Structures are given as structure tokens and as C-alpha cells.
């Protein structure tokens, strides 16, 4: 029997959230990066973000009640206008199955991943900021099974332009939100990062940061008795630990653990809903380099666990 080609369909944002979130929720926390990226408050209409899947929207002629959603569908989110950041998140339930996959399942996943590249290469979004887009597709927080599949396809076409590998740590927010508050040095206090001190956040970051974007993200700053910030943490657009930093002269005192616990606790208690982050997935995740013992200790202090490896991959779509 001839295999049906894998086809992606763009979904209207409101309908996509109604359809995709119930499909992803049973697979939390593995699906956490995409789940949270879909509901990020930054996905405003003017950005023309792309919500897509390997099944059509339920309100189209190509979708009928006689055609249920396939068990092993791929769900995709892309904001190609973020030229300096990760742009594309993927999920397929096959990554939750015991590994390695059977030959049949791996073949199916390979066809889905290759179809992803072709779909992103061919789709036209002329109203999006920055159109026409660069041919470089920037995949973020890819599960190892998806990443190795994409890299196999990309390497065969000499299309891989960059890859980084991290350990993916997962932290449940509920337990952290009920932690007993850690004692702080005398005179110190916790608050959201003050706007007037964003310059030190930006200057100490190894990744380019913009003040306006930081103001839109959940944050916690540890202030000394004079109101100067000595440590801070941020949750990113996909509810990951985007930043956790302690000034060099203040390290070794457990301050990073204090900031991390306060940040995750506030998220779990719904204290960032005014920014559009309701913490509904119940999880945060963090990409930690192998051997980064300091970050690993912080994750363990929050009850976190390393689940898998996380990949960031750039693919040159012109090679397809």
C-alpha cells in the first residue's frame, strides 16, 4: 500500500489553542516547551505566528468528523520574525515512546520531520515582520529523538548550520510554590527586577537581551539593603529558566537557590498573570550544559530532574 505523504496545515491561532493544548497536556512535562510557547502572551496578531499540525483545522472542508486526529501527529509553532532567537518548536507523541523507536515508527517520524522543513520553507507569510525570512530555520528545545532525526536528514543534505546540546531539567511548580521561604541575608529583599536596573541584566548576559522584552517576562531580583540588585532570575517566553545570575562577589551564599525558588514559586502561585503567564502547565524547564554543577544543584534544590537532552538546531532550508 502506497504511503500517504505527510502534509502540514496552518491553523488559526484561536482554533489552534483549542485543539493543540488538549493534545499536548497529557504529555506534560515532555511537551512543556511547546505547550508554553503556544500560550505565550507575545504571540500577538501582528507577529503572524504560525500554528500548524499534520491534520487540518476542524472547520475546513478537508477535515470531517469521520477523520479523527491521528494518534502520532506533529504539532508545530513558529515565529520566524525572531531573527536572533529560536523560532520553531515541535512535538510528536512518538518521542514519549520507549527508545529506540521501531523501524516503522522511526520512518514515520522521519517523514514528519522532513515535511516540517518543506512546509516552513514553502509557506508564505508576507504580512509578518521581517518578511521575506532568512532561509535558516532555528529550531529550539528539540527533544533528542526529534533532534537526531532532524540532524540525520540535515546532515545528508549538508544543511546543518549550527547545533548545541544541553541537558533538559524539569521542575514542577506546585511543590515549589509551597516551599518554606528561604532566609535571606539581613536587609535583603525580593522584588521583581526594577526597570531602572535592567542595564546590569543586559550587560552581564552572554545572550543579547532587549530591555522591552525583559519587562514583559516574569522576573525576581534580590536587592541588598541599599536597593541594589545582586542576583536575579527570569522565566523565558516558553517558561524556561532564561536567566539566573548572581554577582561574582555575592556567590557561594546560596542566593541562586533563593532566587530560583522565589521565581518558580511566584509562577506556580499565579503571581505573573498580569504579564500573561498563568503557569497553567505546572512545569518549568531549564537547559543546562553538561558539567554545570552550580545550575544542577539549583535544579535539584527545586526538586527538578534531568529528563533528556535538549537540542538547538539551525537548518538551511535552501538545501532542501
JOMOLIN-V800309 format. One record per backbone hydrogen bond with DSSP energy under -1.0 kcal/mol. NH is the residue of the N-H (numbers start at 1). CO is the residue of the C=O. Records with the same first field share a line. If there is no record, write none. Layout:
NH=CO / CO
This chain:
9=53
11=51
16=12
17=13
18=14
19=15
20=16
21=17
24=20
25=21
27=24
28=25
31=27
32=29
35=31
36=32
37=33
38=34
39=35
43=40
44=42
47=44
48=45
50=78
52=76
53=9
54=74
60=57
63=60
67=64
75=91
76=52
77=89
78=50
79=87
82=79
83=81
85=82
87=138
88=138
89=77
91=75
95=92
96=93
97=94
106=102
107=103
108=104
109=105
110=106
111=107
112=108
113=109
114=110
115=111
116=112
117=113
118=114
119=115
120=116
121=117
122=118
123=119
128=125
131=128
137=315
139=313
140=88
142=311
147=143
148=144
149=145
150=146
151=147
152=148
153=149
154=150
155=151
156=152
158=155
159=154
161=314
162=314
164=312
166=310
167=288
168=308
169=286
170=305
171=284
173=282
177=173
179=176
188=185
189=223
191=221
197=194
198=195
202=198
203=199
204=200
214=210
215=211
216=213
217=214
220=233
221=191
222=231
223=189
224=228
227=224
230=222
232=245
233=220
234=243
235=218
236=240
239=236
241=285
242=234 / 240
243=234
245=232
247=230
250=247
251=248
258=254
259=255
260=256
261=257
262=258
263=259
264=260
265=261
266=262
267=263
268=264
269=265
270=267
271=266
275=272
276=273
277=272
282=279
284=171
285=239
286=169
288=167
292=289
293=291
296=292
297=293
298=294
299=295
300=296
301=297
303=300
304=299
305=170
307=168
310=166
311=142
312=164
313=139
314=162
315=137
316=159
317=135
319=316
320=317
